[in-house]
Amino acid sequence: MLKARRKNQKTQKLLKGAVKEAKRLEKQALKGPVVKKEKVKKEKIVKEKVKTEKVKKVKLTKEELGRQDAKNKAGAVAGKKGGSKKGE
């Protein structure tokens, strides 16, 4: 029973597909030959490169270097102090 049902479904599917194909071909025949449109090439736009000037690095003054060093040392010392309290 099941095999017959599957076979019937398969044949029905093939028949419906053939009908659709025939309809499609009929419509194409009514339209006539296909006329291809000419492709229009677009001109490429070339972007001009803008020169950018390199920024020179400014050397820090002794005063600014001193501030940086003080910040780094303060951070390092603070980190050590926090850990040493547990030991005491």
Secondary structure, 3 states (H helix, E strand, C coil): CHHHHHHHHHHHHHHHHHHHHHHHHHHHHHHCCCCCCCCCCCCCCCCCCCCCCCCCCCCCCHHHHHHHHHHHHHHHHHHHHHHHHHHC
